[in-house]
Amino acid sequence: MFKKLLLFLVFTMFAFVTYGQTIVSTSPENKNVILEEFTGIKCVFCPDGHRIAQGLKADHPDDVFLINIHAGGFAVPSSGQPDFRTPDGEAIRAHFGVNSYPSGMINRHIFSGNSPVLGRSAWPSRANIIMGENSYVNVGVEATIDVQTRELTVHVEGYYTGNSPESTNFLTVALLQNNTKGPQTGGGQGNNYNHMHRLVDIITPTWGDPINTTTASTFIDKTFTYTIPAMYNNVPAVVDDMEVAAFISETQSEIISGHGARATFTGITTANDVGIVSIEEIDATCESNVAPKVTIKNQGQNTVTSLAITYEVNGDSHTYNWSGNLPALWDETILLPEVPFTLQATNTVEVTIPSDDDNSNNTLSTSFDEAPAGTGTIDIRIITDAYGYECRWNLKNSNGDIIESGGPYSNNTTTEIRVNIPADCYTFTLIDTAGDGGTRATLKDHEGTILYNAVGNWGAEKAGQFTSNGVLNVNQNQLDNLSLYPNPASTVLNLKNAENANIQVFDVLGKLILSQDNIAIDAQINVANLANGTYFMKISKDNAVATKRFLISK
């Protein structure tokens, strides 16, 4: 297990000025959240759990700490897949009887019933409860890794601002790895899903190191050393991506509070070296402004606090003076200021940083395309999976206004909608409320040009842009003078100027309610049997299609 306790010091004093306290507060604080998420690479809804947990962390970066435990049936790899399981994780899963995924525990606290295990939808509300409670112990942690020896040193401090109800508490230190690329069902990224906060080992005993003095004014100071192996279950252990989480619990359950820290690094032989790791992919666009997002990494030993970043878009140069704090082997993603550019069929972005000890990683470029262009008559085709009720979509113009929208729909159905739009730049967004995609969607103009296409597990949403020249299908003018009244209606709906057209009426779930063919120029549609609500009438004539929305109110 590569575990070795180097130093174990516990001081109990009442005059704190004599302590060696450096990283823990001695003032009463509220509890921090330790979210242990049970997950697996074959769990279709786990990416949604990751999204919820990461959102909670983003909202409370200093108060919420995540531990992703790959365990259970959905974590068992197939041939050729990575094994992210750990003995500690399986022991925790078995102890708490976890049998659904994703699920999680907020501080291992039982909020109701007899189990602390919660479904993902409950995490935010339960976390807010914990963060609103007083903690009788504060926790601080810091970690350092020597890249030459792979030796990790973890320093933990605790301070009791009140008395624990238990005479013995337990300190647990978990080692986590970020940025591990691997498969994830439902992630929409194939084998390149980015696994974060992944438990690789617990460097204390699984259920923690005992703390035998738990009264007010007790100061805890413990230092652990641990040699990080080259692999965990044949998965590379990348020291750059390691972080630690430490927490104090009353027993095997009921975590009182905890904290986390990214490791800092020593033993790097290069003094000054910043590299450009990546430029985030820029989707095809019809806009005339762009804000590139670039990730830089400090490959040198010296901390970087400022950097002049030059970026060219189609040859036009701009400079951004970044300032911050970037220790050795840390990276940071920087959103560069939005700049105007002249849109071309293929566009280039090149990012450059100043010369340093290694200039081989100081320049990186990428390209992106102009969005597809279409006419003013657009056909939207939605093919739902077995969860059509999760599907939504919207179409926005260049001002960000939603001009068309749809969903939810029935399961395993096909819905076709034709819309007419003026010349503009548009964004179509397909949404899955469960976060796992599955619905297929295609947008074509009346000439057959594909403007948008989504298939597979594309995640929570998939957006794409296109332009319209505003030119309508020549047959569409036949339906320009349609009128539908009264709206809302109760028993009869009048349709004017639709001679020889065919009509179909659908409810909001896409179910066909009624249809008529070859209607008169001024037709009366009997809607007396329709329940109150929203309906859509599809009117077709000579390959032209129009859709009208109406309400039934009785």
N, C-alpha and C positions, 0 to 999 in steps of 0.2 A: 504493500500500500504506500510505500515511499514516505512513511510518516515518521517524523522525529520531533519531539518536543525539546526545543533548545533552552527555553527559559520560562519559568513559571513563578511569577511573583504576585502575591496578593497582599495588599496592605489594608488594614482597617484602622483608620485614625479619625479624629474629630477636628483637627486643625489642618485644613486642606493645603495650606501654604507649605507644608512639609512634603506633599506628594510630588511625584514626578509627572503629573498630569500634563499632556500636551495636545491631545486630539479629541477629548470628550468634554462636553459641557457639564458644569456642576449645578446649573440652574434647572429647576423643574421644567420638563418639556412634555408635549403630547407624544403618544406612541407613533412610531414609524410602522409602515406596512411591509411585511414580508409575504409576497404572493408566490406560493409554490404551485406551479401549473403542471398538471399531468398531461402529457402530449405524446405524439408518435408520428412517424413519417407516413403512415398509412391512414391517418385520421382525416377525413374529408373536411370536418368543421374546425379542425385545430388551427388553421390559419386565421379564422375569425377570432378564436381565443387569443392568438398572438396579437392580433390587431387591438383587441379590447385591452389586453394587459399593457401593450406598448403605449396606448393612448392614456392609460392611467398613469404610467410612468412619465410620459411627456407633460401631463398636467401637474404632476407633483414630483419633479426630478429629485428633490432632496428628502422626500418623505416616503417614497415607494421604491422597493427593491424586488427584482424579479429573479426567480429560480425556475428554470424550465426542466422538468424531470421527464425524460423519455423512459416510459415503463409500460408494462401491460402488453396486450395482444397487438395493438396498433403500432407498437415500437419494434416488433420482431422483424428483422430485415429478411428480404428475399435474397437469393443468390446474387452477389455482386453489389448489394446495397450496404451502406455503412451501418454499423451497430452503435447507436448512441446510448444504449442502456448502461447502467452502473449498478453494482451490488447495493450501494446506499439507496439509490432511487427505488430499486425493487423492494427493498426492506421497508421504506417509507410507504410505498403504495400498498404493500400487503398489510402493514400495521393499521392503516386507516381504511382498508377495505375499498379502495378505489376501483370502480368497475365501469365508469363512463368517461368518455373523452371528447372534447377537452373538459376537464374539471379542475378545480383548484381549491386551495385553502388560503384564507386570509388570516395570517398569524395563528393558524391551527385552532382558531376559536370556534366554538359551537354556538351558532346564532339561534338555531332552533333544532328540535329533534335531538338526535344522539350522535350526529356526525358533523365534523367541520368541513366536509367536502361539499363544494358549491358548484352549480352550473355557471357558465361564463357570464350570463346576463346579470347575475347577482354580484359580481366582483366589484363594480364601481360603488354601488350603494353600501356594501359591507365595508369596503375600504374606507369610505368616508366616516363610517361609525367609529372604526378603530382610530383614525387620525384625529377624531374629536375627543378621545379619552386621554386622561392623564397617565403618564408612565412613571413608575417608581424607580426605573433604571434607565440611564442613557448609555448609548453604545457608540464608540468611534472605532474606525479601522483604517489601516493603511497597509500597502503591500509593495514590495520591491522584488524585481527579478534580475538576477545576474545572467545576461544572455550567453556568457561563455560557459557557465557551469549548469545553467537551467535551474539554479537554486532560488526558490521562492521564500521570502521572509514576510510573514504576516504579523503585524503588531495590532493588538486589540486592547482597547481601554473601556472600562465600564465604571459608571459612578451611580450609586444608589442615592436618590433624592428622597426615598421613603423606604419603608419596610416591606419586604416580600412576605406574602402569606405562607410561603414554603421555606423551610430552613435550608434547603439545598436547591439551587438553580443550576442551569446547564448552559454552557457556552458552546455554540456550534459555529464552525467556520467552513464554508462551502467554496470550492473552486469552480469557476464557470468559464466557458469559452464562447466567444462571439464569432460571428462572420464565418461559420462553417457552411460551405455550400454542399447541398445534398438534396435528395428527393423529398417531395412533400405532396401527398395527394391533396387536391383541392387548392394548391398554392398557385397554380397557373404559371409556374416557372420550370416545369420539368424537373431535372436533376440539379437545378441551380437555385433552389430556394435558399434564402439566407437564414440559417438557424442561429438564434441569439440566446444569450443567457443560459446556455446549455450546461447542466450539471455534469462535470466530469469526475469529481471526487469530493468527498467530505474529509478534510484533513485532520479533524478531531474524530473521536468516536462518532458513529452515526447519530447517536442521540445526545451528543455533546460532552464537554468536559465539565466535571462538577465544580460548582462554586459553593463553598461551605459556609461563607459568611454573607448574609443577604439582608443586613439591616441598614438603616439610613446612615449615610456618610462613608459607606464602604467603597473603597477604590480598588478596581481590578486592573491589573496590568499583565498581559500575557503576550509572549512572542513565540511564534512557531516557525520552524523551517521545514521545507518540503522540497524534494527534488522532482521536478516535472519530467515525466517520461517522454520519450519521443512519440509514443503512440498511446491512445486509449482504444482498446478493441480494434487495432489496426487503423484507427482514424488519427491522422497527424495532430499532435498537440502543438499548436502554434503559440509560442509564448507571447507574441505581440498582441494576441487577442484575448488574453486572460484578464479576468476580474474576480474579486472575492466578495462574498457576503457573509456577515457575522451577525448572529442574533442570540439573545438570552431568553430561555424558556423556563417556565416553572417546573414542568415535568417533560414527558415526551411530547406533550401538546401545550397549548397556551403560550405562544411566543409573546413576550411583553414588548420588546422593541428590538430593533436591529439597524444595521447600516451596511453600506457597500462601498467599494472603491475599485477603480481601475488601477492596475499595477503601474508603477514607474520602473525604469530600467537603468541598469548599470552595465559596464563591460563593453560598451560600443566603441569601436576603434576609430571611427570617423567623427571628427568634431562637429562639422557643419555640413549638413546635407538634407535639403528639403526636396522631395520628389512629388511629381504630379501622378497620382494613382489612377484617376479616371475622370472623364467628363460624362455626366449623366446623359443618357440618350435623349435626344430632342425629337419628339414626334413630328411627323409631317404637319406643316402648318400653313395657314393662309393669312397669318398676321404679319405685321411689318415691324414688330419689336420682339426681341428675344433676350432672355436672362439666363445665361449658361450657369450650370451648377457643377462645380469642380471639387474634387476631393484631393487634398494634399496630405503628405505624411512626412513627419520629421524622422529621417533616417540617421541623423547624427546624435551625438551625446548632448550637445548644448540645446537648452530650451529656446524655442523661437517665439518672439513676441511681436514681430512685424514682418511684413512681406509685401513687396510691390508685385502685383499680378497684372500682366499685360495680356489682353485677349483681343483677337482679331476676328471679325465677322465679315466674311466675303472681302477681306483685305482692309477693312476699316479698323483702325487700332484704337483701343481704349485701355486705361489703366485704373486699377483699383488698389488702394493702399489698405491692406488688411492689417488688423492689430488684434492680439489676443494672447493666449498662453498655450503653447504646444510643446509639452515635454517630449523626451526621446521616445520614438516608436509610437507616438500617438498620431492619430489622423483627425482631420476635420473636414467637413463638407461645407463649402462656402457658396452661397447664392450670390453671383456677381450682379451688379446693377443692370437693370434692363436698358438696352440700347436699341436705337432704330437701325434698320438695315433694308436694303433693296432685295426683295424676295426673288430668288432664281429657282430654276428647276431643281438644282442641287446646290446646297449652301454649305460653307465650311466655317468651322470655328477652330481657332488655334490658340492655345493658352501657353504662356511662357512665364517662368519665374527667374530671378537673377542668378548669376553664376555663383557656384559654391564649390565645395571639395569634390563633388561628383556632378558633372553637367549632363550625364547621359540620361537623366530622368527629369530634365528641366523644361521640356517641351512636349506637348501632346495635342493632337488634333482629332476632330471628328467631323462628320457631315450629317446633314439632314435634308429631307426633301420638301418640295412644295406640296401642299395638300392637293388631292384630286379635285378636278373642276367638273361641274355638271350643269344641267339646265335648271329651269325653275319648277319642273314637275318631278317630284321625288316619290319613289315607291319604297315603303318600309315593310320588311317581311320579318316577323318575329316567330320563331319556332321554340316553344317552351319545352323544358324537360319535365321530369316528374314533380317539379316544385314550381309550377307556373305562378303561384301566388307570391313567390319571392321576386318576381321580375317587375322592374319599372324601367322607363326610359324618358328622356327629355331631349328636346332640340332647342338650342339657344342661338340667338343671333349675336352679332359682334358686340352689342351692348351688354350681353349677359342676360338678356330677357328670355324667359322660356316662352316659345311661341307654339310648341306642340309638346304633348306628353302622353304617356299611356301606362297601362298596368294598374293593378295586377291582372293576371290572365289565368285561364283554366290550365290544368296540367296536360302536357303532351298534345298541344294544339298549335295550329298555324294561324296567324293573324296577319292580314295585309292591309296596309293603310296608304293612301295616296295623299300627298300634301303639295300645295303650290306655294312657292316662296319667292320673294323678290331677290334681286342681286345683292349678295352680301357674303361674308365669311361666317360659317356655321360650325357649331360643335354639337355632335350627337353623343350622348352618354347613355350607356346601357348599365343598369344597376341590378345587383343581386343582394337582397336584404340579409341573406345568410352569409354572404361573403365568399361563396365558392363558385360563382358563375354557373355555366351549364346551358343556359339559354343561348340559342343561335340567333343572330340578327344580321340582316343584309340591307344596305341602302343602295338603290340604283336610280339613276335618272331615267327619263323615258326613252333615251337612246341606248340604254343598257350599260352605261358606264358605272362600274362599282365604286361607290363613294365611301363605303364602310363595310367591314365584315368582322364578325366576332364568333369564334367557335371555341369549344373546350372549357376547361376550368380557368376562366380569366379573372377570378377573384371577386372583390366587392363591386368594382365598377371598371368599365373600359370606355374611354373617350376617344373620339377621333374627329378631325376637322375636315371640311370640304368647302368649296366655293360654289355659289350658284350664279349663273348669268341672268337669271330671272325670266328666261324665255320658256313659255309654257308649251306643252304638247299642243299641236295644231288642233287636235280634236277636242281639247279641253274647253275651248271657247263655247262649245255647244252647251256647257253646263254653267256658264258664267252667270246667267240670269236666274238661277234657281232661287226660290224662296220657300221657307218652311215656317208655318205659323198655325195656331198660336204656340208660343214657346215661353213658358211651360204650357202643356196641353193636359186635358183630362180624359176626353173620350174620342175626339176626332182631331187628326193632324192634317192640315192642308199642304199639299206640295204643288207649287206653281212652276210652269215652264219646264216640265220634265217629260214631254210627250215621247212615247215609245221607249222610255228608259226602264231599266230593271232596278228594283230596290231590295235591299236586305237590311233588317234592323237587328243590331247586336246589343247585348247588355255590356256592362263595364268589364266583365270577365271574358268577353269575346264570344259568348254563346249566341248562336243564331236564334232569334225570337220569332221572326216572321219574314216572309219574302213575297214579292209580287212582280210579275213580268208585264212588259208592254203597257204601262200605265197611261192614262189619258194626260193631256197637256195640263189640266188642272184636276188633280186627283185628291180624293179624300181617303185617308188611311185610318182604319178603325183601330184605336189604341185603348179601347175601354177595358180590355183584359190585362193591360200591363200594370204592374205594381209601381208605386212611387219610386222614383230614382232617375238616374242618368242613362241615356241610351244613345247609340250612334246609328245613323242611317247612311248606308253606302249606296250611292246612285251611280249606275253604270249605263253608258250609251256609246256605241261605236268606238270602243277602246278608251273612251274617256271615263274617268272616275272622279267623283266628288264625295266627300264625307261631311255630314252635318250632325252636330250634336243637339239633342233636345232633352227636355225634362218632362217627366210625368208627375203632376201634383194634383191630388184629388182632395 
